[in-house]
Amino acid sequence: MDVMIKYFDELNDLGAQLVQHVGGSEDSTKTINSQLQNCQDRWDNLVQRMEHCSKQVGPLSRAAR
């Protein structure tokens, strides 16, 4: 999970750099920002699902001992 967070942070940094390089094109900037936001939303959703699953698995693994 920590590795994925690192990669996601790098992706956001690269996206911000790309937006800076695109500069004058407002449509391109909006598209990139929209794609980055979509990626962020999907990441947040994945983290929430993983946390939910881990809360369900935790008690089950303790009960199996």
MOPAC internal coordinates of N, CA, C and O (Angstrom, degrees):
PM7 1SCF
backbone

  N    0.0000 0     0.00 0     0.00 0    0    0    0
  C    1.4496 1     0.00 0     0.00 0    1    0    0
  C    1.5260 1   110.84 1     0.00 0    2    1    0
  O    1.2310 1   120.62 1   137.00 1    3    2    1
  N    1.3336 1   116.43 1   -43.00 1    3    2    1
  C    1.4635 1   119.90 1  -179.80 1    5    3    2
  C    1.5245 1   111.37 1   -61.88 1    6    5    3
  O    1.2310 1   120.72 1   143.26 1    7    6    5
  N    1.3234 1   116.23 1   -36.74 1    7    6    5
  C    1.4716 1   120.60 1   178.50 1    9    7    6
  C    1.5210 1   109.90 1   -64.76 1   10    9    7
  O    1.2310 1   120.64 1   138.73 1   11   10    9
  N    1.3315 1   116.39 1   -41.27 1   11   10    9
  C    1.4649 1   120.10 1  -179.96 1   13   11   10
  C    1.5264 1   111.54 1   -66.10 1   14   13   11
  O    1.2310 1   120.70 1   143.02 1   15   14   13
  N    1.3270 1   116.27 1   -36.98 1   15   14   13
  C    1.4649 1   119.52 1   177.38 1   17   15   14
  C    1.5230 1   109.48 1   -63.13 1   18   17   15
  O    1.2310 1   120.54 1   138.55 1   19   18   17
  N    1.3298 1   116.58 1   -41.45 1   19   18   17
  C    1.4617 1   120.98 1   178.55 1   21   19   18
  C    1.5313 1   110.32 1   -60.75 1   22   21   19
  O    1.2310 1   120.58 1   133.74 1   23   22   21
  N    1.3347 1   116.49 1   -46.26 1   23   22   21
  C    1.4654 1   120.32 1   179.57 1   25   23   22
  C    1.5247 1   111.28 1   -63.96 1   26   25   23
  O    1.2310 1   120.54 1   140.75 1   27   26   25
  N    1.3195 1   116.58 1   -39.25 1   27   26   25
  C    1.4522 1   119.65 1   179.83 1   29   27   26
  C    1.5282 1   110.89 1   -65.86 1   30   29   27
  O    1.2310 1   120.50 1   138.64 1   31   30   29
  N    1.3238 1   116.64 1   -41.36 1   31   30   29
  C    1.4679 1   120.23 1   176.95 1   33   31   30
  C    1.5247 1   110.87 1   -61.84 1   34   33   31
  O    1.2310 1   120.52 1   139.13 1   35   34   33
  N    1.3241 1   116.62 1   -40.87 1   35   34   33
  C    1.4703 1   120.88 1   177.93 1   37   35   34
  C    1.5284 1   110.40 1   -63.67 1   38   37   35
  O    1.2310 1   120.46 1   139.37 1   39   38   37
  N    1.3362 1   116.72 1   -40.63 1   39   38   37
  C    1.4586 1   120.87 1   178.14 1   41   39   38
  C    1.5187 1   110.71 1   -60.81 1   42   41   39
  O    1.2310 1   120.27 1   135.61 1   43   42   41
  N    1.3206 1   117.08 1   -44.39 1   43   42   41
  C    1.4670 1   120.44 1   178.15 1   45   43   42
  C    1.5209 1   111.36 1   -62.86 1   46   45   43
  O    1.2310 1   120.14 1   138.58 1   47   46   45
  N    1.3290 1   117.33 1   -41.42 1   47   46   45
  C    1.4638 1   120.86 1   178.15 1   49   47   46
  C    1.5259 1   110.88 1   -62.29 1   50   49   47
  O    1.2310 1   120.98 1   135.41 1   51   50   49
  N    1.3208 1   115.73 1   -44.59 1   51   50   49
  C    1.4704 1   119.73 1   179.13 1   53   51   50
  C    1.5241 1   111.14 1   -64.65 1   54   53   51
  O    1.2310 1   120.40 1   141.86 1   55   54   53
  N    1.3153 1   116.85 1   -38.14 1   55   54   53
  C    1.4607 1   120.11 1   177.14 1   57   55   54
  C    1.5151 1   111.72 1   -63.34 1   58   57   55
  O    1.2310 1   120.58 1   138.58 1   59   58   57
  N    1.3170 1   116.50 1   -41.42 1   59   58   57
  C    1.4681 1   120.46 1   177.85 1   61   59   58
  C    1.5296 1   110.72 1   -64.24 1   62   61   59
  O    1.2310 1   120.39 1   140.15 1   63   62   61
  N    1.3274 1   116.87 1   -39.85 1   63   62   61
  C    1.4665 1   120.59 1   176.95 1   65   63   62
  C    1.5234 1   110.50 1   -64.30 1   66   65   63
  O    1.2310 1   120.40 1   139.60 1   67   66   65
  N    1.3154 1   116.83 1   -40.40 1   67   66   65
  C    1.4532 1   121.23 1   179.53 1   69   67   66
  C    1.5185 1   110.96 1   -62.80 1   70   69   67
  O    1.2310 1   120.83 1   137.54 1   71   70   69
  N    1.3219 1   116.02 1   -42.46 1   71   70   69
  C    1.4666 1   120.50 1   177.72 1   73   71   70
  C    1.5252 1   109.97 1   -60.00 1   74   73   71
  O    1.2310 1   120.19 1   138.77 1   75   74   73
  N    1.3401 1   117.25 1   -41.23 1   75   74   73
  C    1.4630 1   120.55 1   178.97 1   77   75   74
  C    1.5218 1   111.38 1   -63.67 1   78   77   75
  O    1.2310 1   120.25 1   139.79 1   79   78   77
  N    1.3272 1   117.12 1   -40.21 1   79   78   77
  C    1.4684 1   120.79 1  -178.48 1   81   79   78
  C    1.5177 1   111.97 1   -72.00 1   82   81   79
  O    1.2310 1   120.36 1   146.93 1   83   82   81
  N    1.3344 1   116.91 1   -33.07 1   83   82   81
  C    1.4567 1   120.26 1   178.57 1   85   83   82
  C    1.5263 1   108.85 1   -67.32 1   86   85   83
  O    1.2310 1   121.74 1   140.17 1   87   86   85
  N    1.3155 1   114.27 1   -39.83 1   87   86   85
  C    1.4550 1   121.48 1   172.40 1   89   87   86
  C    1.5105 1   115.77 1    57.05 1   90   89   87
  O    1.2310 1   120.10 1    82.67 1   91   90   89
  N    1.3201 1   117.42 1   -97.33 1   91   90   89
  C    1.4509 1   123.14 1  -168.10 1   93   91   90
  C    1.5168 1   116.04 1   -68.61 1   94   93   91
  O    1.2310 1   119.24 1   157.56 1   95   94   93
  N    1.2980 1   119.05 1   -22.44 1   95   94   93
  C    1.4557 1   121.29 1  -176.03 1   97   95   94
  C    1.5203 1   110.84 1   -82.90 1   98   97   95
  O    1.2310 1   120.95 1   -76.57 1   99   98   97
  N    1.3206 1   115.78 1   103.43 1   99   98   97
  C    1.4634 1   120.64 1  -177.31 1  101   99   98
  C    1.5284 1   111.49 1   -66.10 1  102  101   99
  O    1.2310 1   120.31 1   140.89 1  103  102  101
  N    1.3329 1   117.01 1   -39.11 1  103  102  101
  C    1.4669 1   119.94 1   179.67 1  105  103  102
  C    1.5266 1   111.30 1   -63.30 1  106  105  103
  O    1.2310 1   120.43 1   136.96 1  107  106  105
  N    1.3211 1   116.78 1   -43.04 1  107  106  105
  C    1.4671 1   120.17 1   179.54 1  109  107  106
  C    1.5212 1   110.74 1   -64.75 1  110  109  107
  O    1.2310 1   120.70 1   138.66 1  111  110  109
  N    1.3181 1   116.26 1   -41.34 1  111  110  109
  C    1.4603 1   121.10 1   178.77 1  113  111  110
  C    1.5206 1   110.61 1   -62.13 1  114  113  111
  O    1.2310 1   120.27 1   136.47 1  115  114  113
  N    1.3226 1   117.10 1   -43.53 1  115  114  113
  C    1.4638 1   120.83 1   179.08 1  117  115  114
  C    1.5277 1   110.57 1   -63.49 1  118  117  115
  O    1.2310 1   120.80 1   138.69 1  119  118  117
  N    1.3313 1   116.08 1   -41.31 1  119  118  117
  C    1.4630 1   120.14 1  -179.85 1  121  119  118
  C    1.5207 1   110.83 1   -63.59 1  122  121  119
  O    1.2310 1   120.54 1   133.95 1  123  122  121
  N    1.3172 1   116.58 1   -46.05 1  123  122  121
  C    1.4695 1   120.63 1  -179.74 1  125  123  122
  C    1.5193 1   110.04 1   -63.41 1  126  125  123
  O    1.2310 1   120.58 1   133.79 1  127  126  125
  N    1.3312 1   116.49 1   -46.21 1  127  126  125
  C    1.4701 1   119.65 1   179.49 1  129  127  126
  C    1.5256 1   111.45 1   -62.14 1  130  129  127
  O    1.2310 1   120.33 1   141.52 1  131  130  129
  N    1.3118 1   116.98 1   -38.48 1  131  130  129
  C    1.4567 1   121.26 1   178.14 1  133  131  130
  C    1.5243 1   110.77 1   -64.72 1  134  133  131
  O    1.2310 1   120.34 1   136.89 1  135  134  133
  N    1.3154 1   116.95 1   -43.11 1  135  134  133
  C    1.4607 1   120.70 1   179.00 1  137  135  134
  C    1.5270 1   111.15 1   -66.09 1  138  137  135
  O    1.2310 1   120.28 1   140.35 1  139  138  137
  N    1.3202 1   117.08 1   -39.65 1  139  138  137
  C    1.4553 1   120.23 1   177.23 1  141  139  138
  C    1.5298 1   110.99 1   -65.13 1  142  141  139
  O    1.2310 1   120.44 1   140.07 1  143  142  141
  N    1.3252 1   116.76 1   -39.93 1  143  142  141
  C    1.4661 1   120.49 1   178.40 1  145  143  142
  C    1.5250 1   110.29 1   -65.36 1  146  145  143
  O    1.2310 1   120.49 1   139.04 1  147  146  145
  N    1.3236 1   116.68 1   -40.96 1  147  146  145
  C    1.4638 1   120.85 1   177.10 1  149  147  146
  C    1.5245 1   110.31 1   -60.53 1  150  149  147
  O    1.2310 1   120.63 1   136.01 1  151  150  149
  N    1.3105 1   116.40 1   -43.99 1  151  150  149
  C    1.4658 1   120.85 1   178.34 1  153  151  150
  C    1.5249 1   110.41 1   -62.90 1  154  153  151
  O    1.2310 1   120.16 1   137.83 1  155  154  153
  N    1.3129 1   117.29 1   -42.17 1  155  154  153
  C    1.4664 1   121.98 1   178.48 1  157  155  154
  C    1.5272 1   110.71 1   -61.89 1  158  157  155
  O    1.2310 1   120.69 1   135.76 1  159  158  157
  N    1.3229 1   116.29 1   -44.24 1  159  158  157
  C    1.4619 1   120.61 1   179.99 1  161  159  158
  C    1.5294 1   110.98 1   -63.06 1  162  161  159
  O    1.2310 1   120.92 1   136.79 1  163  162  161
  N    1.3261 1   115.85 1   -43.21 1  163  162  161
  C    1.4612 1   119.89 1   179.32 1  165  163  162
  C    1.5253 1   110.73 1   -65.35 1  166  165  163
  O    1.2310 1   120.40 1   141.02 1  167  166  165
  N    1.3295 1   116.83 1   -38.98 1  167  166  165
  C    1.4703 1   121.54 1   178.43 1  169  167  166
  C    1.5364 1   109.53 1   -62.81 1  170  169  167
  O    1.2310 1   120.55 1   132.06 1  171  170  169
  N    1.3211 1   116.56 1   -47.94 1  171  170  169
  C    1.4611 1   120.64 1  -179.88 1  173  171  170
  C    1.5307 1   110.69 1   -59.19 1  174  173  171
  O    1.2310 1   120.77 1   138.37 1  175  174  173
  N    1.3292 1   116.13 1   -41.63 1  175  174  173
  C    1.4550 1   120.83 1   178.74 1  177  175  174
  C    1.5228 1   110.66 1   -62.78 1  178  177  175
  O    1.2310 1   120.38 1   136.66 1  179  178  177
  N    1.3223 1   116.88 1   -43.34 1  179  178  177
  C    1.4622 1   121.24 1   179.00 1  181  179  178
  C    1.5261 1   111.14 1   -61.86 1  182  181  179
  O    1.2310 1   120.24 1   135.25 1  183  182  181
  N    1.3143 1   117.15 1   -44.75 1  183  182  181
  C    1.4694 1   121.32 1   179.55 1  185  183  182
  C    1.5290 1   109.97 1   -61.67 1  186  185  183
  O    1.2310 1   120.24 1   137.14 1  187  186  185
  N    1.3210 1   117.15 1   -42.86 1  187  186  185
  C    1.4662 1   120.46 1   178.88 1  189  187  186
  C    1.5295 1   111.23 1   -62.16 1  190  189  187
  O    1.2310 1   120.58 1   137.26 1  191  190  189
  N    1.3297 1   116.50 1   -42.74 1  191  190  189
  C    1.4688 1   119.60 1   178.98 1  193  191  190
  C    1.5199 1   111.14 1   -65.28 1  194  193  191
  O    1.2310 1   120.38 1   140.10 1  195  194  193
  N    1.3271 1   116.87 1   -39.90 1  195  194  193
  C    1.4633 1   120.17 1   179.04 1  197  195  194
  C    1.5260 1   110.67 1   -64.90 1  198  197  195
  O    1.2310 1   120.19 1   138.41 1  199  198  197
  N    1.3330 1   117.24 1   -41.59 1  199  198  197
  C    1.4578 1   120.47 1   177.88 1  201  199  198
  C    1.5273 1   110.50 1   -63.29 1  202  201  199
  O    1.2310 1   120.54 1   138.14 1  203  202  201
  N    1.3170 1   116.58 1   -41.86 1  203  202  201
  C    1.4676 1   120.75 1   178.48 1  205  203  202
  C    1.5300 1   110.24 1   -61.65 1  206  205  203
  O    1.2310 1   120.59 1   134.36 1  207  206  205
  N    1.3261 1   116.47 1   -45.64 1  207  206  205
  C    1.4716 1   120.37 1   179.94 1  209  207  206
  C    1.5242 1   111.38 1   -64.09 1  210  209  207
  O    1.2310 1   120.41 1   139.80 1  211  210  209
  N    1.3225 1   116.82 1   -40.20 1  211  210  209
  C    1.4612 1   119.01 1  -179.02 1  213  211  210
  C    1.5200 1   111.01 1   -66.34 1  214  213  211
  O    1.2310 1   120.02 1   147.06 1  215  214  213
  N    1.3311 1   117.56 1   -32.94 1  215  214  213
  C    1.4667 1   120.64 1   176.81 1  217  215  214
  C    1.5230 1   110.95 1   -68.77 1  218  217  215
  O    1.2310 1   120.55 1   148.96 1  219  218  217
  N    1.3274 1   116.56 1   -31.04 1  219  218  217
  C    1.4640 1   119.74 1   178.48 1  221  219  218
  C    1.5242 1   111.36 1   -77.75 1  222  221  219
  O    1.2310 1   120.22 1   142.46 1  223  222  221
  N    1.3196 1   117.18 1   -37.54 1  223  222  221
  C    1.4629 1   121.83 1  -176.60 1  225  223  222
  C    1.5224 1   111.42 1   -75.46 1  226  225  223
  O    1.2310 1   119.84 1   144.01 1  227  226  225
  N    1.3076 1   117.91 1   -35.99 1  227  226  225
  C    1.4680 1   122.16 1  -177.34 1  229  227  226
  C    1.5213 1   113.67 1   -51.60 1  230  229  227
  O    1.2310 1   120.01 1   122.93 1  231  230  229
  N    1.3148 1   117.59 1   -57.07 1  231  230  229
  C    1.4697 1   119.02 1   179.64 1  233  231  230
  C    1.5370 1   112.75 1   -62.61 1  234  233  231
  O    1.2310 1   119.99 1   145.25 1  235  234  233
  N    1.3134 1   117.62 1   -34.75 1  235  234  233
  C    1.4618 1   120.96 1  -179.96 1  237  235  234
  C    1.5387 1   111.15 1   -66.06 1  238  237  235
  O    1.2310 1   120.95 1   140.12 1  239  238  237
  N    1.3241 1   115.78 1   -39.88 1  239  238  237
  C    1.4624 1   118.87 1  -179.27 1  241  239  238
  C    1.5328 1   110.87 1   -69.50 1  242  241  239
  O    1.2310 1   120.63 1   144.88 1  243  242  241
  N    1.3398 1   116.39 1   -35.12 1  243  242  241
  C    1.4750 1   119.40 1   177.76 1  245  243  242
  C    1.5258 1   110.36 1   -69.46 1  246  245  243
  O    1.2310 1   120.40 1   143.39 1  247  246  245
  N    1.3307 1   116.84 1   -36.61 1  247  246  245
  C    1.4707 1   120.83 1  -179.56 1  249  247  246
  C    1.5417 1   111.00 1   -69.10 1  250  249  247
  O    1.2310 1   120.29 1   151.96 1  251  250  249
  N    1.3140 1   117.05 1   -28.04 1  251  250  249
  C    1.4641 1   120.34 1  -177.93 1  253  251  250
  C    1.5151 1   112.19 1   -76.77 1  254  253  251
  O    1.2310 1   120.15 1   165.12 1  255  254  253
  N    1.2953 1   117.32 1   -14.88 1  255  254  253
  C    1.4736 1   120.50 1  -177.86 1  257  255  254
  C    1.4596 1   112.01 1   -74.04 1  258  257  255
  O    1.2310 1   120.10 1   180.00 1  259  258  257

